[in-house]
């Protein structure tokens, strides 16, 4: 008995393989799109090749089973799960460099010193806000370090306003220990 012709394969294993293939190809595509948005063009063609290769394998199996309604459910289910997996993968890898801008009405000298002591470069600018004097702190950091900086801000100034933005290009090596060629390619 050949496994390809069993109901178990047709309605169980094949749809599962289609789901897994879609998770892989959509995850690759999601990750590729995020990398492109961050300015990384070097790895995108390679990821695109594997994305389409896996997609072709999945679609080929569906066309071989046009009368199998379970495959029609498996295909979009794999797409939805692949989108989720791709986003979560990129979040875990936390590639790239970001700038964090902290605006505080409270004296920021302790916060500034703590961040510097932890190895982060910080630029402080006194400014005038809509409600009076404020301090603005800027720091360019690896994206994966943002989760370490937020608690420091909240500890020293829980009422500080902060924003975080992606950076596509940095002209100089400003962060100790950051391999800029690698960081800017991520």
C-alpha positions in Angstrom: 0.0 0.0 0.0 1.5 3.3 -1.1 1.2 6.1 1.5 0.4 8.8 -1.2 -3.0 7.1 -1.9 -4.3 6.7 1.6 -7.0 8.9 3.2 -4.6 9.5 6.1 -2.1 11.1 3.8 -4.6 13.0 1.7 -6.6 14.5 4.6 -4.0 14.6 7.3 -0.3 14.5 6.4 -0.6 16.5 3.1 -2.5 19.4 4.7 -0.1 19.4 7.6 2.8 19.6 5.1 1.1 22.4 3.3 0.6 24.3 6.6 4.3 23.8 7.4 5.5 24.9 4.0 3.3 28.1 4.2 4.7 28.8 7.7 8.2 28.6 6.3 7.7 30.6 3.1 5.6 33.3 4.7 8.0 33.6 7.7 10.8 34.0 5.2 8.8 36.6 3.2 7.9 38.5 6.4 11.4 38.5 7.6 12.7 39.6 4.2 10.3 42.5 4.0 11.3 43.7 7.5 15.0 43.5 6.5 14.3 45.5 3.3 12.4 48.2 5.3 15.5 48.5 7.5 17.7 49.0 4.4 19.3 45.5 4.3 19.4 44.6 0.6 22.1 42.0 0.5 20.3 39.0 2.0 16.8 39.8 0.6 17.4 38.1 -2.8 18.6 34.9 -1.1 15.6 34.8 1.2 13.4 35.6 -1.8 14.7 32.5 -3.6 13.9 30.2 -0.7 10.6 31.9 -0.1 9.4 31.2 -3.7 10.9 27.7 -3.8 8.9 26.6 -0.7 5.8 28.4 -2.0 6.1 26.5 -5.3 6.3 23.2 -3.5 3.2 24.0 -1.5 1.2 25.2 -4.5 2.2 22.2 -6.5 0.8 19.9 -3.9 -2.5 21.8 -3.8 -2.9 21.6 -7.6 -2.3 17.9 -7.4 -5.2 17.7 -4.9 -7.8 20.2 -6.3 -10.7 18.1 -4.9 -9.2 18.1 -1.4 -11.1 20.7 0.6 -8.7 20.3 3.6 -5.8 21.6 1.5 -7.9 24.8 0.9 -8.1 25.3 4.7 -4.4 24.3 5.2 -3.1 26.9 2.7 -4.5 30.1 4.4 -4.0 28.7 7.9 -0.3 28.2 7.0 -0.2 31.8 5.7 -1.7 33.2 8.9 0.6 31.2 11.1 3.6 32.1 8.9 2.9 35.8 9.3 2.8 35.4 13.0 6.0 33.3 13.1 7.9 35.7 10.8 7.1 38.7 13.0 8.0 36.9 16.2 11.2 35.7 14.7 12.2 39.2 13.7 11.3 40.5 17.2 13.4 37.9 18.9 16.4 38.6 16.7 16.0 42.3 17.2 18.3 43.3 14.3 19.5 46.8 13.6 20.1 50.1 15.4 17.6 52.4 17.0 17.6 55.9 18.5 15.8 56.5 21.8 14.8 60.0 22.6 13.9 60.7 26.2 12.2 64.0 27.2 12.1 64.7 30.9 11.0 67.7 33.1 13.0 66.1 36.0 16.8 66.6 36.3 18.2 64.0 34.0 21.8 64.0 35.3 21.4 60.7 37.2 19.6 59.0 34.3 22.3 60.2 31.9 25.1 59.0 34.2 23.5 55.6 34.7 23.1 55.0 31.0 26.7 56.1 30.4 27.9 53.8 33.2 26.1 50.9 31.4 28.0 51.7 28.3 25.5 53.6 26.3 26.4 56.9 24.6 24.0 59.7 25.6 23.7 63.2 24.3 21.8 65.6 26.6 20.2 68.8 25.3 18.5 71.4 27.5 15.3 72.5 25.8 12.1 74.4 26.2 8.8 72.5 26.0 5.2 73.6 26.0 5.1 73.5 29.8 8.6 74.9 30.5 12.2 73.6 30.7 12.9 70.0 29.7 15.9 67.9 29.0 16.2 65.8 25.9 18.5 62.7 25.9 19.4 60.9 22.7 21.1 57.5 22.6 21.8 55.3 19.6 21.7 51.6 20.6 21.4 48.1 19.3 17.8 47.3 19.0 18.1 44.3 21.3 19.3 46.6 24.1 16.2 48.7 24.1 14.5 46.3 26.5 17.4 46.9 28.9 17.1 50.7 28.7 13.4 51.1 29.3 13.5 49.8 32.9 16.4 52.2 33.6 14.3 55.1 32.4 11.3 54.0 34.4 13.5 53.6 37.5 15.1 57.1 37.3 12.2 59.0 35.8 8.9 57.1 35.5 7.2 60.2 34.0 9.7 60.6 31.2 8.3 60.7 27.7 10.3 58.6 25.2 10.2 57.6 21.6 12.1 54.9 19.8 12.9 55.0 16.1 14.7 52.7 13.6 17.9 54.0 12.1 19.0 53.0 8.6 22.4 54.6 8.5 24.9 55.9 11.1 28.0 57.8 9.8 30.4 57.0 12.6 31.2 54.4 15.2 29.6 55.8 18.3 28.7 52.8 20.4 31.5 50.9 22.1 31.6 47.2 21.1 29.1 47.6 18.2 30.5 46.2 15.0 29.0 48.9 12.7 29.4 47.1 9.5 27.4 44.2 10.8 24.8 46.3 12.6 24.1 48.5 9.6 23.6 45.5 7.4 21.1 44.0 9.7 
